[in-house]
């Protein structure tokens, strides 16, 4: 689980291989979910990666890639006549849902931090106003959040 929301400390899995080497798998690796939840994904269904795309005949908002949230929504959607092991997981399914939600929020925050210039954070920061008024007591470095982010002060 994400304890402090620090983007510098991603959640990952450390694997010990048969040849006595250690491998680090980050949460965005395709095998993260099957290794973290082998009881829910017993056949090793691969999880989401940055390279997941839609089928060639599907066009979504001028984008080709599938987001993590869309992948999780598809995975959690219960199909008709589907006796999936995932949906019979009980409390482990609840933990899986919490983990997927945390991954979605972390991925959204990672995008916001990486695209500050695109969302024009300089317009929101007020740094120029502080410099013009020569009041430099509260200058710092922050991140501008989108209004769509559910933990933003705009949605409270």
OpenMM code with the backbone's topology and positions (N, CA, C; nanometers):
from openmm import Vec3, app, unit

residues = "UNK UNK UNK UNK UNK UNK UNK UNK UNK UNK UNK UNK UNK UNK UNK UNK UNK UNK UNK UNK UNK UNK UNK UNK UNK UNK UNK UNK UNK UNK UNK UNK UNK UNK UNK UNK UNK UNK UNK UNK UNK UNK UNK UNK UNK UNK UNK UNK UNK UNK UNK UNK UNK UNK UNK UNK UNK UNK UNK UNK UNK UNK UNK UNK UNK UNK UNK UNK UNK UNK UNK UNK UNK UNK UNK UNK UNK UNK UNK UNK UNK UNK UNK UNK UNK UNK UNK UNK UNK UNK UNK UNK UNK UNK UNK UNK UNK UNK UNK UNK UNK UNK UNK UNK UNK UNK UNK UNK UNK UNK UNK UNK UNK UNK UNK UNK UNK UNK UNK UNK UNK UNK UNK UNK UNK UNK UNK UNK UNK UNK UNK UNK UNK UNK UNK UNK UNK UNK UNK UNK UNK UNK UNK UNK UNK UNK UNK UNK UNK UNK UNK UNK UNK UNK UNK UNK".split()
positions = [
    Vec3(0.0837, -0.1184, 0.0000),
    Vec3(0.0000, 0.0000, 0.0000),
    Vec3(0.0875, 0.1238, 0.0000),
    Vec3(0.0342, 0.2312, -0.0507),
    Vec3(0.1056, 0.3579, -0.0529),
    Vec3(0.0921, 0.4201, 0.0848),
    Vec3(0.2041, 0.4432, 0.1507),
    Vec3(0.1980, 0.4954, 0.2859),
    Vec3(0.1958, 0.6469, 0.2890),
    Vec3(0.2836, 0.7110, 0.2127),
    Vec3(0.2912, 0.8563, 0.2181),
    Vec3(0.2729, 0.9217, 0.0828),
    Vec3(0.2434, 0.8455, -0.0210),
    Vec3(0.2231, 0.9024, -0.1526),
    Vec3(0.3502, 0.9491, -0.2188),
    Vec3(0.4644, 0.9023, -0.1727),
    Vec3(0.5923, 0.9442, -0.2278),
    Vec3(0.6143, 0.8755, -0.3618),
    Vec3(0.6278, 0.9558, -0.4674),
    Vec3(0.6458, 0.8990, -0.6006),
    Vec3(0.7849, 0.8411, -0.6203),
    Vec3(0.8790, 0.8784, -0.5331),
    Vec3(1.0143, 0.8267, -0.5463),
    Vec3(1.0266, 0.6836, -0.4951),
    Vec3(0.9286, 0.6361, -0.4212),
    Vec3(0.9313, 0.5018, -0.3651),
    Vec3(0.8153, 0.4197, -0.4212),
    Vec3(0.8283, 0.3698, -0.5434),
    Vec3(0.7169, 0.2939, -0.6018),
    Vec3(0.6995, 0.1586, -0.5337),
    Vec3(0.5793, 0.1057, -0.5446),
    Vec3(0.5533, -0.0278, -0.4910),
    Vec3(0.6058, -0.1280, -0.5918),
    Vec3(0.6746, -0.2258, -0.5456),
    Vec3(0.7309, -0.3237, -0.6366),
    Vec3(0.7417, -0.4581, -0.5667),
    Vec3(0.7784, -0.5588, -0.6443),
    Vec3(0.7987, -0.6945, -0.5942),
    Vec3(0.9432, -0.7322, -0.6223),
    Vec3(1.0078, -0.7930, -0.5241),
    Vec3(1.1432, -0.8439, -0.5426),
    Vec3(1.1330, -0.9952, -0.5571),
    Vec3(1.1842, -1.0479, -0.6686),
    Vec3(1.1812, -1.1916, -0.6953),
    Vec3(1.3202, -1.2503, -0.6770),
    Vec3(1.3228, -1.3669, -0.6175),
    Vec3(1.4475, -1.4398, -0.6009),
    Vec3(1.4471, -1.5544, -0.7014),
    Vec3(1.5322, -1.5459, -0.8018),
    Vec3(1.5347, -1.6447, -0.9098),
    Vec3(1.6089, -1.7710, -0.8671),
    Vec3(1.5927, -1.8765, -0.9448),
    Vec3(1.6595, -2.0034, -0.9148),
    Vec3(1.8106, -1.9929, -0.9228),
    Vec3(1.8590, -1.9015, -1.0041),
    Vec3(2.0043, -1.8847, -1.0149),
    Vec3(2.0572, -1.7831, -0.9136),
    Vec3(1.9821, -1.7601, -0.8058),
    Vec3(2.0218, -1.6771, -0.6918),
    Vec3(2.0408, -1.5303, -0.7282),
    Vec3(1.9634, -1.4815, -0.8225),
    Vec3(1.9651, -1.3392, -0.8562),
    Vec3(1.8328, -1.2770, -0.8129),
    Vec3(1.8370, -1.1485, -0.7843),
    Vec3(1.7172, -1.0751, -0.7465),
    Vec3(1.6673, -0.9934, -0.8652),
    Vec3(1.5354, -0.9937, -0.8834),
    Vec3(1.4718, -0.9148, -0.9880),
    Vec3(1.3685, -0.8242, -0.9236),
    Vec3(1.3630, -0.7020, -0.9685),
    Vec3(1.2631, -0.6072, -0.9200),
    Vec3(1.1580, -0.5866, -1.0281),
    Vec3(1.0320, -0.6126, -0.9921),
    Vec3(0.9198, -0.5896, -1.0831),
    Vec3(0.8369, -0.4741, -1.0280),
    Vec3(0.8258, -0.3689, -1.1057),
    Vec3(0.7480, -0.2536, -1.0638),
    Vec3(0.5995, -0.2803, -1.0848),
    Vec3(0.5165, -0.1976, -1.0252),
    Vec3(0.3715, -0.2191, -1.0305),
    Vec3(0.3146, -0.2068, -1.1706),
    Vec3(0.3892, -0.1472, -1.2618),
    Vec3(0.3420, -0.1345, -1.3996),
    Vec3(0.3891, -0.2487, -1.4887),
    Vec3(0.4572, -0.3455, -1.4322),
    Vec3(0.5018, -0.4614, -1.5098),
    Vec3(0.3829, -0.5552, -1.5311),
    Vec3(0.3784, -0.6203, -1.6446),
    Vec3(0.2644, -0.7059, -1.6799),
    Vec3(0.2474, -0.8241, -1.5855),
    Vec3(0.3541, -0.8697, -1.5225),
    Vec3(0.3437, -0.9858, -1.4336),
    Vec3(0.3278, -0.9478, -1.2865),
    Vec3(0.3129, -0.8189, -1.2574),
    Vec3(0.2967, -0.7754, -1.1179),
    Vec3(0.1707, -0.8360, -1.0558),
    Vec3(0.0569, -0.8209, -1.1223),
    Vec3(-0.0696, -0.8704, -1.0665),
    Vec3(-0.0729, -1.0221, -1.0502),
    Vec3(-0.0323, -1.1024, -1.1503),
    Vec3(-0.0358, -1.2474, -1.1287),
    Vec3(0.0597, -1.2951, -1.0195),
    Vec3(0.1704, -1.2250, -1.0004),
    Vec3(0.2624, -1.2646, -0.8936),
    Vec3(0.2146, -1.2174, -0.7568),
    Vec3(0.1478, -1.1047, -0.7514),
    Vec3(0.0970, -1.0521, -0.6249),
    Vec3(-0.0289, -1.1264, -0.5803),
    Vec3(-0.1106, -1.1702, -0.6759),
    Vec3(-0.2375, -1.2369, -0.6462),
    Vec3(-0.2486, -1.3691, -0.7217),
    Vec3(-0.1683, -1.4696, -0.6868),
    Vec3(-0.1734, -1.5965, -0.7606),
    Vec3(-0.3035, -1.6740, -0.7382),
    Vec3(-0.3726, -1.6506, -0.6274),
    Vec3(-0.4998, -1.7199, -0.6054),
    Vec3(-0.6120, -1.6608, -0.6903),
    Vec3(-0.6061, -1.5310, -0.7163),
    Vec3(-0.7092, -1.4664, -0.7978),
    Vec3(-0.6826, -1.4803, -0.9472),
    Vec3(-0.5573, -1.4898, -0.9838),
    Vec3(-0.5189, -1.5014, -1.1249),
    Vec3(-0.4363, -1.6290, -1.1434),
    Vec3(-0.4996, -1.7465, -1.1262),
    Vec3(-0.4237, -1.8720, -1.1255),
    Vec3(-0.3638, -1.9104, -1.2606),
    Vec3(-0.4148, -1.8533, -1.3678),
    Vec3(-0.3629, -1.8880, -1.5003),
    Vec3(-0.2583, -1.7889, -1.5484),
    Vec3(-0.2187, -1.6974, -1.4621),
    Vec3(-0.1131, -1.6028, -1.4962),
    Vec3(-0.1532, -1.4984, -1.5977),
    Vec3(-0.2803, -1.4561, -1.5940),
    Vec3(-0.3246, -1.3519, -1.6871),
    Vec3(-0.2424, -1.2262, -1.6639),
    Vec3(-0.1884, -1.1731, -1.7698),
    Vec3(-0.1019, -1.0567, -1.7568),
    Vec3(-0.1823, -0.9334, -1.7181),
    Vec3(-0.1182, -0.8463, -1.6420),
    Vec3(-0.1813, -0.7213, -1.6020),
    Vec3(-0.1546, -0.6110, -1.7024),
    Vec3(-0.1809, -0.4881, -1.6607),
    Vec3(-0.1695, -0.3715, -1.7474),
    Vec3(-0.0243, -0.3291, -1.7637),
    Vec3(0.0085, -0.2782, -1.8815),
    Vec3(0.1378, -0.2143, -1.9066),
    Vec3(0.1126, -0.0862, -1.9855),
    Vec3(0.2158, -0.0046, -1.9974),
    Vec3(0.2041, 0.1204, -2.0732),
    Vec3(0.1784, 0.0955, -2.2212),
    Vec3(0.2097, -0.0224, -2.2695),
    Vec3(0.1971, -0.0511, -2.4127),
    Vec3(0.0638, -0.1146, -2.4503),
    Vec3(-0.0277, -0.1333, -2.3556),
    Vec3(-0.1583, -0.1910, -2.3879),
    Vec3(-0.2343, -0.0980, -2.4813),
    Vec3(-0.2922, -0.1559, -2.5855),
    Vec3(-0.3677, -0.0773, -2.6833),
    Vec3(-0.5039, -0.1407, -2.7060),
    Vec3(-0.5916, -0.0643, -2.7697),
    Vec3(-0.7219, -0.1153, -2.8088),
    Vec3(-0.7074, -0.1969, -2.9362),
    Vec3(-0.8122, -0.2713, -2.9700),
    Vec3(-0.8148, -0.3391, -3.0995),
    Vec3(-0.8115, -0.2348, -3.2102),
    Vec3(-0.7758, -0.2768, -3.3292),
    Vec3(-0.7587, -0.1824, -3.4399),
    Vec3(-0.8888, -0.1138, -3.4812),
    Vec3(-1.0039, -0.1754, -3.4555),
    Vec3(-1.1299, -0.1144, -3.4976),
    Vec3(-1.1921, -0.0242, -3.3913),
    Vec3(-1.1287, -0.0099, -3.2760),
    Vec3(-1.1812, 0.0736, -3.1682),
    Vec3(-1.0993, 0.2023, -3.1598),
    Vec3(-1.1684, 0.3156, -3.1637),
    Vec3(-1.1017, 0.4455, -3.1492),
    Vec3(-1.1624, 0.5160, -3.0291),
    Vec3(-1.0781, 0.5580, -2.9368),
    Vec3(-1.1249, 0.6245, -2.8160),
    Vec3(-1.0574, 0.7599, -2.8015),
    Vec3(-1.1312, 0.8658, -2.8144),
    Vec3(-1.0829, 1.0021, -2.7898),
    Vec3(-0.9462, 1.0283, -2.8509),
    Vec3(-0.9287, 0.9869, -2.9728),
    Vec3(-0.8034, 1.0095, -3.0457),
    Vec3(-0.6823, 0.9507, -2.9749),
    Vec3(-0.7034, 0.8425, -2.9045),
    Vec3(-0.5893, 0.7789, -2.8401),
    Vec3(-0.5890, 0.6306, -2.8726),
    Vec3(-0.4749, 0.5748, -2.8667),
    Vec3(-0.4578, 0.4339, -2.9006),
    Vec3(-0.4364, 0.3493, -2.7754),
    Vec3(-0.3715, 0.4068, -2.6748),
    Vec3(-0.3367, 0.3301, -2.5563),
    Vec3(-0.4511, 0.3187, -2.4568),
    Vec3(-0.4515, 0.2086, -2.3851),
    Vec3(-0.5518, 0.1835, -2.2833),
    Vec3(-0.4968, 0.2281, -2.1479),
    Vec3(-0.5765, 0.3018, -2.0735),
    Vec3(-0.5314, 0.3480, -1.9425),
    Vec3(-0.5438, 0.2352, -1.8404),
    Vec3(-0.4763, 0.2528, -1.7296),
    Vec3(-0.4830, 0.1542, -1.6219),
    Vec3(-0.6252, 0.1440, -1.5682),
    Vec3(-0.6930, 0.2573, -1.5528),
    Vec3(-0.8293, 0.2571, -1.5028),
    Vec3(-0.9222, 0.1785, -1.5952),
    Vec3(-0.9052, 0.1932, -1.7258),
    Vec3(-0.9882, 0.1198, -1.8213),
    Vec3(-0.9585, -0.0300, -1.8163),
    Vec3(-0.8323, -0.0650, -1.7983),
    Vec3(-0.7955, -0.2064, -1.7880),
    Vec3(-0.8575, -0.2694, -1.6632),
    Vec3(-0.8497, -0.1981, -1.5515),
    Vec3(-0.9057, -0.2500, -1.4263),
    Vec3(-1.0575, -0.2610, -1.4367),
    Vec3(-1.1220, -0.1618, -1.4979),
    Vec3(-1.2676, -0.1672, -1.5147),
    Vec3(-1.3078, -0.2880, -1.5988),
    Vec3(-1.2327, -0.3161, -1.7041),
    Vec3(-1.2616, -0.4334, -1.7871),
    Vec3(-1.2405, -0.5622, -1.7082),
    Vec3(-1.1330, -0.5665, -1.6310),
    Vec3(-1.1024, -0.6873, -1.5537),
    Vec3(-1.2087, -0.7130, -1.4476),
    Vec3(-1.2613, -0.6067, -1.3854),
    Vec3(-1.3588, -0.6229, -1.2777),
    Vec3(-1.5025, -0.6372, -1.3277),
    Vec3(-1.5258, -0.6077, -1.4548),
    Vec3(-1.6606, -0.6219, -1.5100),
    Vec3(-1.6967, -0.7694, -1.5149),
    Vec3(-1.8097, -0.8038, -1.4532),
    Vec3(-1.8507, -0.9436, -1.4494),
    Vec3(-1.9339, -0.9750, -1.5728),
    Vec3(-1.8799, -1.0610, -1.6572),
    Vec3(-1.9481, -1.0983, -1.7809),
    Vec3(-2.0571, -1.2011, -1.7524),
    Vec3(-2.1550, -1.2103, -1.8423),
    Vec3(-2.2631, -1.3085, -1.8270),
    Vec3(-2.2070, -1.4502, -1.8371),
    Vec3(-2.2581, -1.5384, -1.7565),
    Vec3(-2.2189, -1.6796, -1.7566),
    Vec3(-2.0689, -1.6981, -1.7372),
    Vec3(-2.0070, -1.6082, -1.6641),
    Vec3(-1.8628, -1.6172, -1.6403),
    Vec3(-1.8401, -1.6520, -1.4938),
    Vec3(-1.7846, -1.7668, -1.4687),
    Vec3(-1.7520, -1.8096, -1.3335),
    Vec3(-1.6050, -1.7794, -1.3062),
    Vec3(-1.5719, -1.6532, -1.3034),
    Vec3(-1.4316, -1.6165, -1.2888),
    Vec3(-1.3853, -1.6359, -1.1450),
    Vec3(-1.2629, -1.6812, -1.1316),
    Vec3(-1.2017, -1.6999, -1.0002),
    Vec3(-1.1861, -1.5649, -0.9322),
    Vec3(-1.1612, -1.4625, -1.0109),
    Vec3(-1.1412, -1.3283, -0.9567),
    Vec3(-1.2626, -1.2820, -0.8772),
    Vec3(-1.3825, -1.3041, -0.9289),
    Vec3(-1.5028, -1.2562, -0.8626),
    Vec3(-1.5480, -1.3458, -0.7476),
    Vec3(-1.4841, -1.4577, -0.7296),
    Vec3(-1.5157, -1.5452, -0.6177),
    Vec3(-1.4100, -1.5351, -0.5086),
    Vec3(-1.3310, -1.4303, -0.5124),
    Vec3(-1.2179, -1.4163, -0.4216),
    Vec3(-1.2495, -1.3680, -0.2822),
    Vec3(-1.3687, -1.3176, -0.2571),
    Vec3(-1.4052, -1.2714, -0.1238),
    Vec3(-1.3189, -1.1545, -0.0783),
    Vec3(-1.2579, -1.1708, 0.0393),
    Vec3(-1.1755, -1.0627, 0.0952),
    Vec3(-1.0498, -1.0369, 0.0133),
    Vec3(-0.9990, -1.1388, -0.0509),
    Vec3(-0.8820, -1.1179, -0.1365),
    Vec3(-0.9193, -1.0323, -0.2574),
    Vec3(-1.0417, -1.0476, -0.3071),
    Vec3(-1.0895, -0.9604, -0.4144),
    Vec3(-1.0979, -0.8162, -0.3658),
    Vec3(-1.1407, -0.7963, -0.2412),
    Vec3(-1.1454, -0.6611, -0.1858),
    Vec3(-1.0057, -0.6006, -0.1789),
    Vec3(-0.9089, -0.6790, -0.1362),
    Vec3(-0.7712, -0.6300, -0.1313),
    Vec3(-0.7192, -0.6000, -0.2713),
    Vec3(-0.7552, -0.6835, -0.3668),
    Vec3(-0.7165, -0.6609, -0.5061),
    Vec3(-0.7749, -0.5288, -0.5568),
    Vec3(-0.9021, -0.5030, -0.5251),
    Vec3(-0.9663, -0.3780, -0.5684),
    Vec3(-0.8998, -0.2563, -0.5051),
    Vec3(-0.8660, -0.2654, -0.3779),
    Vec3(-0.7968, -0.1549, -0.3108),
    Vec3(-0.6606, -0.1317, -0.3745),
    Vec3(-0.5897, -0.2394, -0.4030),
    Vec3(-0.4580, -0.2280, -0.4654),
    Vec3(-0.4683, -0.1661, -0.6045),
    Vec3(-0.5675, -0.2075, -0.6816),
    Vec3(-0.5845, -0.1521, -0.8158),
    Vec3(-0.6223, -0.0046, -0.8099),
    Vec3(-0.7052, 0.0330, -0.7138),
    Vec3(-0.7426, 0.1741, -0.6983),
    Vec3(-0.6204, 0.2580, -0.6605),
    Vec3(-0.5381, 0.2051, -0.5703),
    Vec3(-0.4161, 0.2766, -0.5318),
    Vec3(-0.3221, 0.2906, -0.6510),
    Vec3(-0.3132, 0.1861, -0.7330),
    Vec3(-0.2298, 0.1942, -0.8534),
    Vec3(-0.2830, 0.2985, -0.9505),
    Vec3(-0.4148, 0.3062, -0.9653),
    Vec3(-0.4747, 0.4056, -1.0559),
    Vec3(-0.4453, 0.5476, -1.0083),
    Vec3(-0.4613, 0.5717, -0.8783),
    Vec3(-0.4338, 0.7053, -0.8256),
    Vec3(-0.2862, 0.7396, -0.8368),
    Vec3(-0.2003, 0.6432, -0.8095),
    Vec3(-0.0564, 0.6666, -0.8203),
    Vec3(-0.0175, 0.6962, -0.9649),
    Vec3(-0.0776, 0.6247, -1.0584),
    Vec3(-0.0484, 0.6479, -1.1996),
    Vec3(-0.0983, 0.7845, -1.2442),
    Vec3(-0.2140, 0.8257, -1.1929),
    Vec3(-0.2665, 0.9579, -1.2264),
    Vec3(-0.1760, 1.0681, -1.1705),
    Vec3(-0.1298, 1.0526, -1.0478),
    Vec3(-0.0379, 1.1510, -0.9901),
    Vec3(0.0954, 1.1521, -1.0636),
    Vec3(0.1418, 1.0356, -1.1045),
    Vec3(0.2665, 1.0278, -1.1802),
    Vec3(0.2540, 1.1043, -1.3124),
    Vec3(0.1380, 1.0943, -1.3764),
    Vec3(0.1155, 1.1674, -1.5007),
    Vec3(0.1131, 1.3185, -1.4753),
    Vec3(0.0460, 1.3611, -1.3686),
    Vec3(0.0364, 1.5039, -1.3376),
    Vec3(0.1743, 1.5621, -1.3112),
    Vec3(0.2569, 1.4916, -1.2359),
    Vec3(0.3916, 1.5407, -1.2068),
    Vec3(0.4753, 1.5476, -1.3338),
    Vec3(0.4611, 1.4495, -1.4213),
    Vec3(0.5419, 1.4464, -1.5435),
    Vec3(0.4958, 1.5470, -1.6482),
    Vec3(0.3721, 1.5940, -1.6407),
    Vec3(0.3174, 1.6825, -1.7435),
    Vec3(0.2791, 1.8196, -1.6882),
    Vec3(0.3567, 1.8722, -1.5961),
    Vec3(0.3272, 2.0029, -1.5387),
    Vec3(0.3290, 2.1133, -1.6438),
    Vec3(0.4171, 2.1031, -1.7418),
    Vec3(0.4225, 2.2081, -1.8442),
    Vec3(0.2989, 2.2040, -1.9339),
    Vec3(0.2437, 2.0852, -1.9565),
    Vec3(0.1255, 2.0739, -2.0416),
    Vec3(0.0004, 2.1276, -1.9743),
    Vec3(-0.0094, 2.1131, -1.8426),
    Vec3(-0.1273, 2.1644, -1.7731),
    Vec3(-0.1046, 2.3073, -1.7259),
    Vec3(0.0068, 2.3643, -1.7679),
    Vec3(0.0410, 2.5038, -1.7440),
    Vec3(0.0382, 2.5375, -1.5957),
    Vec3(0.1176, 2.4652, -1.5187),
    Vec3(0.1227, 2.4837, -1.3744),
    Vec3(0.1706, 2.6225, -1.3362),
    Vec3(0.2470, 2.6876, -1.4230),
    Vec3(0.2971, 2.8204, -1.3894),
    Vec3(0.1840, 2.9217, -1.3739),
    Vec3(0.0704, 2.8985, -1.4383),
    Vec3(-0.0421, 2.9903, -1.4243),
    Vec3(-0.1094, 2.9776, -1.2881),
    Vec3(-0.0957, 2.8624, -1.2245),
    Vec3(-0.1633, 2.8382, -1.0979),
    Vec3(-0.0735, 2.8607, -0.9771),
    Vec3(0.0539, 2.8604, -0.9961),
    Vec3(0.1432, 2.8565, -0.8812),
    Vec3(0.1467, 2.9861, -0.8027),
    Vec3(0.1272, 3.0997, -0.8674),
    Vec3(0.1337, 3.2261, -0.7957),
    Vec3(0.2746, 3.2701, -0.7655),
    Vec3(0.3725, 3.2032, -0.8226),
    Vec3(0.5120, 3.2352, -0.7964),
    Vec3(0.5468, 3.3738, -0.8482),
    Vec3(0.4990, 3.4068, -0.9666),
    Vec3(0.5265, 3.5400, -1.0213),
    Vec3(0.4649, 3.6486, -0.9347),
    Vec3(0.3449, 3.6252, -0.8822),
    Vec3(0.2816, 3.7241, -0.7951),
    Vec3(0.3631, 3.7457, -0.6686),
    Vec3(0.4152, 3.6374, -0.6124),
    Vec3(0.4966, 3.6491, -0.4915),
    Vec3(0.6259, 3.7234, -0.5187),
    Vec3(0.6864, 3.6966, -0.6331),
    Vec3(0.8102, 3.7660, -0.6671),
    Vec3(0.7860, 3.9143, -0.6920),
    Vec3(0.6741, 3.9471, -0.7548),
    Vec3(0.6434, 4.0874, -0.7824),
    Vec3(0.6142, 4.1646, -0.6547),
    Vec3(0.5527, 4.1004, -0.5565),
    Vec3(0.5224, 4.1689, -0.4310),
    Vec3(0.6372, 4.1595, -0.3316),
    Vec3(0.7452, 4.0949, -0.3698),
    Vec3(0.8657, 4.0783, -0.2880),
    Vec3(0.8366, 4.0083, -0.1557),
    Vec3(0.7320, 3.9293, -0.1518),
    Vec3(0.7004, 3.8510, -0.0334),
    Vec3(0.7468, 3.7083, -0.0591),
    Vec3(0.8701, 3.6797, -0.0229),
    Vec3(0.9282, 3.5488, -0.0530),
    Vec3(0.9290, 3.4565, 0.0678),
    Vec3(0.8462, 3.4823, 0.1658),
    Vec3(0.8478, 3.3991, 0.2858),
    Vec3(0.7817, 3.2638, 0.2642),
    Vec3(0.6899, 3.2534, 0.1707),
    Vec3(0.6182, 3.1275, 0.1500),
    Vec3(0.6430, 3.0682, 0.0127),
    Vec3(0.7588, 3.0908, -0.0422),
    Vec3(0.7891, 3.0319, -0.1722),
    Vec3(0.8255, 2.8857, -0.1542),
    Vec3(0.7808, 2.8046, -0.2428),
    Vec3(0.8123, 2.6627, -0.2394),
    Vec3(0.7880, 2.6032, -0.3753),
    Vec3(0.8044, 2.4755, -0.3822),
    Vec3(0.7824, 2.4073, -0.5090),
    Vec3(0.6680, 2.3101, -0.4903),
    Vec3(0.5600, 2.3329, -0.5592),
    Vec3(0.4440, 2.2460, -0.5501),
    Vec3(0.4067, 2.1921, -0.6856),
    Vec3(0.3042, 2.1127, -0.6874),
    Vec3(0.2546, 2.0557, -0.8118),
    Vec3(0.1107, 2.1019, -0.8300),
    Vec3(0.0760, 2.1398, -0.9497),
    Vec3(-0.0617, 2.1780, -0.9804),
    Vec3(-0.1406, 2.0520, -1.0120),
    Vec3(-0.2542, 2.0360, -0.9452),
    Vec3(-0.3390, 1.9196, -0.9680),
    Vec3(-0.4550, 1.9573, -1.0585),
    Vec3(-0.4967, 1.8637, -1.1386),
    Vec3(-0.6122, 1.8847, -1.2244),
    Vec3(-0.7391, 1.8820, -1.1404),
    Vec3(-0.8420, 1.9493, -1.1861),
    Vec3(-0.9676, 1.9500, -1.1114),
    Vec3(-1.0337, 1.8126, -1.1123),
    Vec3(-0.9986, 1.7279, -1.2105),
    Vec3(-1.0573, 1.5946, -1.2179),
    Vec3(-0.9995, 1.4998, -1.1137),
    Vec3(-0.8857, 1.5359, -1.0549),
    Vec3(-0.8249, 1.4485, -0.9547),
    Vec3(-0.9130, 1.4493, -0.8309),
    Vec3(-0.9552, 1.3337, -0.7841),
    Vec3(-1.0563, 1.3267, -0.6796),
    Vec3(-1.0066, 1.3674, -0.5416),
    Vec3(-0.8776, 1.3816, -0.5211),
    Vec3(-0.8265, 1.4269, -0.3923),
    Vec3(-0.7893, 1.5751, -0.3963),
    Vec3(-0.8227, 1.6409, -0.5042),
    Vec3(-0.7921, 1.7820, -0.5213),
    Vec3(-0.8819, 1.8658, -0.4307),
    Vec3(-0.8333, 1.9849, -0.3917),
    Vec3(-0.9148, 2.0729, -0.3084),
    Vec3(-1.0360, 2.1243, -0.3848),
    Vec3(-1.0328, 2.1158, -0.5165),
    Vec3(-1.1466, 2.1609, -0.5959),
    Vec3(-1.2659, 2.0677, -0.5831),
    Vec3(-1.2433, 1.9435, -0.5480),
    Vec3(-1.3544, 1.8487, -0.5396),
    Vec3(-1.4060, 1.8316, -0.3981),
    Vec3(-1.3435, 1.8951, -0.3017),
    Vec3(-1.3877, 1.8792, -0.1626),
    Vec3(-1.5044, 1.9687, -0.1300),
] * unit.nanometer
topology = app.Topology()
chain = topology.addChain("A")
for resn in residues:
    res = topology.addResidue(resn, chain)
    for name in ("N", "CA", "C"):
        topology.addAtom(name, app.Element.getBySymbol(name[0]), res)
